């Protein structure tokens, strides 16, 4: 019943799943189908919890070397996807923290 715990789960859960799978959409849809309908029980609105999950899932995708777009961009640039992620992941994590506290 804690809104702080639900908010933390909406930020961290889809982010971590996005990083692990390379798909922010899959992580977001899974969270939003399982948890977001119960947002009122956590003292939150459905749209604010769903928005936080959607943003954090996409930040996770942008932090993942497994994302399809990241692999294509790295191939075109002639570098490893990990070289790109070393630069994007810290920024996306800082953005995630910002969205958590501002949202």
Backbone as a chain_set.jsonl record, in Angstrom:
{"seq": "XXXXXXXXXXXXXXXXXXXXXXXXXXXXXXXXXXXXXXXXXXXXXXXXXXXXXXXXXXXXXXXXXXXXXXXXXXXXXXXXXXXXXXXXXXXXXXXXXXXXXXX", "coords": {"N": [[0.783, -1.19, 0.0], [2.139, 1.175, -0.142], [2.903, 4.238, -1.61], [5.402, 5.248, -2.214], [6.994, 2.965, -2.492], [5.737, 1.723, -4.659], [6.173, 3.656, -6.605], [8.978, 3.597, -6.74], [9.305, 0.979, -7.648], [8.106, 1.238, -10.163], [9.917, 2.853, -11.407], [12.464, 1.594, -11.199], [12.071, -1.152, -11.853], [11.057, -1.505, -14.692], [13.243, -0.173, -15.873], [15.537, -1.742, -15.247], [14.755, -4.181, -16.413], [14.574, -3.298, -19.056], [17.263, -2.723, -19.614], [18.353, -5.291, -19.364], [17.015, -6.791, -21.346], [16.951, -5.268, -23.656], [14.705, -4.18, -24.657], [12.576, -1.713, -24.077], [9.861, -1.416, -24.36], [8.669, -3.949, -23.918], [9.221, -4.371, -21.211], [7.863, -2.197, -20.107], [5.168, -2.668, -20.906], [4.703, -5.098, -19.571], [4.933, -4.336, -16.857], [2.949, -2.355, -16.733], [0.623, -3.777, -17.288], [0.491, -5.538, -15.173], [0.826, -4.153, -12.697], [0.095, -1.385, -12.755], [-2.804, -1.094, -13.067], [-3.609, -1.264, -10.436], [-2.968, 1.074, -9.179], [-4.43, 2.932, -7.664], [-4.723, 1.68, -5.215], [-2.233, 2.036, -4.196], [-2.175, 4.653, -3.659], [-1.776, 6.353, -5.782], [-2.164, 7.856, -9.055], [-3.359, 6.24, -12.028], [-2.353, 7.139, -14.485], [-0.003, 8.571, -13.778], [1.651, 6.622, -12.601], [1.826, 4.804, -14.719], [3.037, 6.42, -16.651], [5.569, 6.902, -15.489], [6.599, 4.298, -15.511], [6.681, 3.849, -18.292], [8.52, 5.798, -19.208], [10.826, 5.066, -17.737], [11.276, 2.472, -18.697], [11.967, 3.016, -21.348], [14.277, 4.528, -20.926], [15.848, 2.484, -19.919], [16.077, 0.871, -22.19], [17.62, 2.55, -23.791], [19.945, 2.379, -22.412], [20.969, -0.086, -22.887], [23.113, -2.491, -24.338], [22.016, -4.417, -25.902], [19.884, -3.552, -27.366], [18.18, -3.215, -30.428], [18.41, -0.91, -32.092], [20.677, 0.227, -30.992], [22.63, -1.632, -31.636], [22.62, -1.47, -34.43], [23.353, 1.245, -34.791], [25.908, 1.171, -33.639], [27.168, -0.599, -35.376], [27.116, 0.881, -37.777], [28.751, 2.986, -37.018], [31.058, 1.666, -36.568], [31.953, 0.726, -34.1], [31.937, -0.923, -30.879], [28.825, -1.885, -29.353], [28.98, -1.607, -26.602], [30.757, 0.469, -26.226], [29.232, 2.68, -26.923], [27.198, 2.499, -25.027], [28.599, 2.963, -22.681], [28.659, 5.674, -22.659], [26.01, 6.513, -22.861], [24.499, 5.229, -20.834], [25.14, 6.287, -18.161], [24.005, 8.863, -18.365], [21.313, 8.296, -18.908], [20.638, 7.031, -16.526], [20.883, 9.14, -14.698], [18.865, 10.769, -15.709], [16.698, 9.086, -15.147], [16.676, 9.135, -12.334], [16.056, 11.822, -12.006], [13.464, 11.952, -13.177], [12.129, 10.297, -11.419], [12.152, 11.77, -9.004], [10.963, 14.162, -9.786], [8.531, 13.42, -10.802]], "CA": [[0.0, 0.0, 0.0], [3.009, 2.341, -0.089], [3.084, 4.893, -2.907], [6.836, 5.379, -2.462], [7.49, 1.677, -2.976], [5.188, 1.537, -6.007], [6.875, 4.594, -7.48], [10.319, 3.05, -6.915], [9.168, -0.189, -8.514], [7.799, 1.691, -11.518], [11.125, 3.446, -11.981], [13.59, 0.667, -11.26], [11.717, -2.414, -12.503], [11.156, -1.443, -16.151], [14.59, 0.245, -16.267], [16.425, -2.906, -15.18], [14.333, -5.126, -17.451], [14.955, -2.715, -20.339], [18.702, -2.921, -19.787], [18.637, -6.719, -19.522], [16.43, -7.369, -22.547], [17.108, -4.398, -24.822], [13.386, -3.741, -25.093], [11.866, -0.941, -23.073], [8.421, -1.607, -24.523], [8.248, -5.191, -23.266], [9.261, -4.139, -19.766], [6.795, -1.262, -19.77], [3.875, -3.333, -21.033], [4.576, -6.095, -18.503], [4.66, -3.635, -15.6], [1.669, -1.64, -16.799], [-0.491, -4.728, -17.247], [0.454, -6.248, -13.896], [0.827, -3.318, -11.489], [-0.526, -0.072, -12.92], [-4.239, -1.046, -12.778], [-3.824, -1.21, -8.987], [-2.319, 2.302, -8.707], [-5.252, 3.587, -6.636], [-4.435, 1.016, -3.942], [-0.953, 2.561, -3.731], [-2.322, 6.083, -3.447], [-1.275, 7.058, -6.963], [-3.063, 7.784, -10.205], [-2.928, 5.278, -13.037], [-1.537, 7.773, -15.517], [1.329, 8.934, -13.286], [2.425, 5.392, -12.43], [2.087, 4.272, -16.052], [4.007, 7.291, -17.313], [6.878, 6.638, -14.911], [7.055, 3.007, -16.027], [6.99, 3.991, -19.722], [9.759, 6.561, -19.346], [11.955, 4.304, -17.212], [11.544, 1.377, -19.63], [12.696, 3.55, -22.498], [15.625, 4.85, -20.472], [16.55, 1.204, -19.845], [16.406, 0.465, -23.567], [18.713, 3.396, -24.253], [21.132, 2.011, -21.643], [21.243, -1.495, -23.136], [23.844, -2.833, -25.563], [21.248, -5.432, -26.626], [18.812, -2.917, -28.133], [18.411, -3.316, -31.871], [18.888, 0.37, -32.612], [22.043, 0.421, -30.503], [23.493, -2.518, -32.421], [22.712, -0.889, -35.774], [24.155, 2.47, -34.708], [27.299, 0.79, -33.391], [27.687, -1.169, -36.62], [27.357, 1.974, -38.726], [29.87, 3.787, -36.524], [32.245, 0.812, -36.516], [32.381, 0.556, -32.713], [31.169, -1.892, -30.104], [27.686, -1.293, -28.643], [29.38, -1.282, -25.238], [31.394, 1.787, -26.252], [28.155, 3.668, -26.921], [26.479, 2.389, -23.753], [29.407, 3.6, -21.638], [28.366, 7.101, -22.665], [24.58, 6.783, -22.721], [23.921, 4.678, -19.605], [25.153, 7.211, -17.014], [23.065, 9.959, -18.607], [19.96, 7.769, -18.758], [20.399, 6.787, -15.107], [20.652, 10.449, -14.087], [17.508, 11.167, -16.131], [15.764, 8.25, -14.391], [16.602, 9.693, -10.973], [15.33, 13.085, -12.127], [12.044, 11.671, -13.415], [11.582, 9.725, -10.19], [11.93, 12.797, -8.0], [10.1, 15.215, -10.293], [7.239, 12.885, -11.21]], "C": [[0.836, 1.27, 0.0], [3.203, 2.953, -1.475], [4.566, 5.067, -3.234], [7.429, 4.086, -3.019], [6.98, 1.392, -4.391], [5.901, 2.437, -7.01], [8.304, 4.111, -7.755], [10.297, 1.834, -7.825], [8.896, 0.189, -9.957], [9.014, 2.294, -12.191], [12.209, 2.405, -12.195], [13.255, -0.601, -12.046], [11.81, -2.376, -14.025], [12.542, -1.011, -16.65], [15.527, -0.962, -16.315], [16.048, -3.935, -16.247], [14.677, -4.612, -18.846], [16.425, -2.893, -20.631], [19.001, -4.382, -20.08], [18.142, -7.277, -20.851], [16.659, -6.542, -23.803], [15.788, -3.89, -25.359], [12.683, -3.008, -23.96], [10.37, -1.143, -23.145], [7.936, -2.859, -23.803], [8.211, -5.018, -21.758], [8.122, -3.237, -19.322], [5.431, -1.925, -19.829], [3.669, -4.352, -19.922], [4.233, -5.423, -17.18], [3.273, -3.006, -15.627], [0.47, -2.574, -16.808], [-0.622, -5.383, -15.874], [0.221, -5.327, -12.696], [0.002, -2.048, -11.634], [-2.034, -0.057, -12.697], [-4.568, -0.929, -11.283], [-3.233, 0.055, -8.377], [-3.113, 2.984, -7.596], [-5.016, 2.962, -5.259], [-3.121, 1.505, -3.339], [-1.019, 4.063, -3.467], [-1.798, 6.923, -4.594], [-2.328, 7.012, -8.049], [-2.476, 6.833, -11.245], [-2.014, 5.93, -14.062], [-0.146, 8.152, -15.015], [2.218, 7.711, -13.093], [2.78, 4.794, -13.789], [3.106, 5.091, -16.822], [5.418, 7.038, -16.794], [7.443, 5.316, -15.412], [7.45, 3.104, -17.497], [8.31, 4.718, -19.933], [10.95, 5.733, -18.878], [12.279, 3.1, -18.096], [12.317, 1.85, -20.842], [14.101, 4.0, -22.121], [16.46, 3.582, -20.357], [16.963, 0.699, -21.22], [17.589, 1.262, -24.093], [20.018, 3.125, -23.504], [21.592, 0.59, -21.945], [22.043, -1.712, -24.418], [23.11, -3.872, -26.404], [20.133, -4.848, -27.479], [19.168, -2.936, -29.618], [18.968, -2.037, -32.474], [20.327, 0.647, -32.196], [23.022, -0.418, -31.311], [23.683, -1.968, -33.826], [23.586, 0.358, -35.76], [25.627, 2.152, -34.488], [27.932, 0.192, -34.641], [27.996, -0.106, -37.659], [28.558, 2.825, -38.319], [31.168, 2.986, -36.462], [32.815, 0.665, -35.106], [31.524, -0.52, -32.055], [29.963, -1.196, -29.464], [28.03, -0.903, -27.206], [30.075, 0.079, -25.159], [30.342, 2.9, -26.232], [27.443, 3.682, -25.576], [27.276, 3.015, -22.614], [29.114, 5.097, -21.554], [26.884, 7.405, -22.431], [24.008, 6.328, -21.379], [24.007, 5.63, -18.411], [24.152, 8.362, -17.161], [21.624, 9.481, -18.399], [19.641, 7.475, -17.291], [20.137, 8.099, -14.374], [19.261, 10.963, -14.463], [16.448, 10.375, -15.374], [15.584, 8.779, -12.97], [15.815, 11.006, -10.996], [13.842, 12.878, -12.316], [11.393, 11.107, -12.158], [11.243, 10.835, -9.194], [10.998, 13.917, -8.484], [8.681, 14.73, -10.588], [6.334, 12.513, -10.137]], "O": [[0.277, 2.359, 0.133], [3.618, 2.264, -2.407], [4.948, 5.038, -4.404], [8.272, 4.121, -3.916], [7.722, 0.873, -5.225], [6.195, 2.021, -8.131], [8.783, 4.209, -8.885], [11.171, 1.676, -8.678], [9.395, -0.46, -10.876], [9.131, 2.251, -13.416], [12.807, 2.346, -13.269], [14.08, -1.073, -12.828], [12.576, -3.148, -14.602], [12.971, -1.431, -17.725], [16.224, -1.175, -17.306], [16.922, -4.496, -16.907], [15.032, -5.397, -19.725], [16.804, -3.181, -21.767], [19.816, -4.684, -20.952], [18.789, -8.152, -21.427], [16.567, -7.072, -24.911], [15.75, -3.24, -26.404], [12.247, -3.629, -22.991], [9.676, -1.057, -22.132], [6.897, -2.828, -23.144], [7.273, -5.469, -21.101], [7.492, -3.476, -18.292], [4.622, -1.769, -18.914], [2.567, -4.458, -19.383], [3.346, -5.881, -16.46], [2.516, -3.111, -14.662], [-0.61, -2.18, -16.367], [-1.724, -5.741, -15.46], [-0.51, -5.691, -11.774], [-0.723, -1.679, -10.71], [-2.532, 0.936, -12.166], [-5.677, -0.542, -10.916], [-3.016, 0.103, -7.166], [-2.523, 3.557, -6.68], [-5.104, 3.654, -4.245], [-2.911, 1.408, -2.13], [-0.017, 4.671, -3.09], [-1.417, 8.078, -4.4], [-3.272, 6.225, -7.979], [-1.262, 6.65, -11.328], [-1.012, 5.341, -14.466], [0.814, 8.056, -15.78], [3.412, 7.761, -13.389], [3.903, 4.331, -13.99], [3.935, 4.547, -17.552], [6.362, 6.967, -17.581], [8.634, 5.223, -15.707], [8.444, 2.507, -17.91], [9.129, 4.296, -20.75], [11.98, 5.7, -19.552], [13.449, 2.742, -18.231], [13.222, 1.162, -21.313], [15.025, 3.865, -22.923], [17.652, 3.597, -20.663], [18.059, 0.166, -21.394], [18.463, 0.712, -24.764], [21.079, 3.591, -23.919], [22.528, 0.108, -21.307], [21.69, -1.176, -25.468], [23.544, -4.177, -27.515], [19.498, -5.576, -28.242], [20.314, -2.702, -30.002], [19.897, -2.081, -33.281], [21.101, 1.231, -32.955], [24.119, 0.038, -31.633], [24.793, -1.997, -34.358], [24.459, 0.518, -36.613], [26.497, 2.789, -35.08], [29.1, 0.449, -34.931], [29.015, -0.179, -38.344], [29.291, 3.325, -39.172], [32.25, 3.558, -36.321], [34.023, 0.498, -34.938], [30.519, -0.962, -32.61], [30.066, -0.034, -29.071], [27.439, 0.026, -26.656], [29.988, 0.763, -24.139], [30.54, 3.937, -25.599], [27.122, 4.746, -25.047], [26.686, 3.545, -21.673], [29.298, 5.713, -20.504], [26.547, 8.444, -21.862], [23.115, 6.983, -20.841], [23.016, 5.772, -17.695], [23.528, 8.777, -16.185], [20.816, 10.178, -17.786], [18.502, 7.649, -16.858], [19.256, 8.159, -13.516], [18.56, 11.528, -13.623], [15.413, 10.926, -15.0], [14.463, 8.859, -12.469], [15.005, 11.265, -10.106], [13.038, 13.559, -11.68], [10.235, 11.406, -11.867], [10.16, 10.833, -8.607], [10.32, 14.549, -7.674], [7.742, 15.525, -10.62], [5.222, 12.054, -10.399]]}, "num_chains": 1, "name": "protein.A"}
